[in-house]
Amino acid sequence: MQTRPDIHSGLDVLMRHAVAIGVAIVALLPAARGFSPTFGWMPLWLVAMPLCAWWALHRFRVPAREAETAAPVRMRRRAGAQARRRRVSMPRSRHSQAA
């Protein structure tokens, strides 16, 4: 992986190690896959948050393959006026006539 010159290489290495250690802990320790009353869901703090921090360090760059396929899709509108609701006549019940 090539890093840009404005990214501190020591911090990049630290974040890579944090993600790798978090994945190893979650994979090897069953308690790390659960919920802690103090911290909450443990995989969030051990894997997801370090991944988000590492991604933020690289300034939220989208991988090149996804950027090419993520072209905006435009929906074509139909020509003509908007459809209107029809009035539906409700049959009168016997109770409303008797009153």
N, C-alpha and C positions, 0 to 999 in steps of 0.2 A: 504494500500500500504506500503510495507516494503522498507525503504531506506537503502542504503549502508552506512557503517560508515564513508566513506570519503566524503559524501555529507553533507553540512552544513544544519541542519534541519531548521534553521530560514529562510534561503534563499529558501528552498523547500516550506515551508509554504507560504512565500511571493509570490512565482510564482503561487502556486495553487490559492491564493486569487486573483491575477491579472487576471488569466484566468477566474475565476468565475465572477468577477466584469465585465470584458469585455464582456462575454457572456450575462450577465444580461442587460448591457447597450444596446447592439445590439438588444436584444430581445424586450426591452421595449421602446426604443426611435427610432422612424422612421428616425430621422436625422442621427443617428449613423449608419444606413445601407447605407448611400449614399456616395457621393464624396465631399471632401473638397478641395478648391483650395490651401490651405496651406499644408495639410497633405496627400491628396490623398484619396484612398479608405479607409474609416474608419474601416470596419471589419478587414482589414489587420492589422491595428495597434492595435485594441482593442482585437482581438481574436488570429489571426494567429501568430503574432510576440511573444506575451507572451507564446503561446504553443511551438513555436520553441525554445525559451529561456529555458523553463522548460525541454524540451526534451534534449537540449544541457547540461543542468545541470546534467542530468542523463547519460551523455556521449553517446548519440545516441544509446541506447540499443534498440534492436528490441524485441517486445514482443515474448514470448516463442512459442506461437501457430503459429505465422507467420514464425519464424525461422525454425521450423520443416518442414513446407510445402514449403519453398523456396529453395528446392534442385535444383541445376543447371540442366537444361534440355539440353541434348546433341543431336544435330541433326545428323542423320546418312547420310553420303554422298553416292551418288550412285557410283557404280563401273563403270569404263569405262572412255573413253575420253570425253572431253567437246564437246558439240554440235557445229557444224559449220554452218554458214549462207550459204544458197544456193544463187547462182547468179541468179537473175531474169532478163530474157531478156525483155527489154521494147520494145513494138511495135513502129516502127518509125511513126511519124506523116507525113502527106502530106506536111506540111510546110517545114520540114527539107530536104525533097527530092527536092523540087522545087528550093531551093537556090543554 
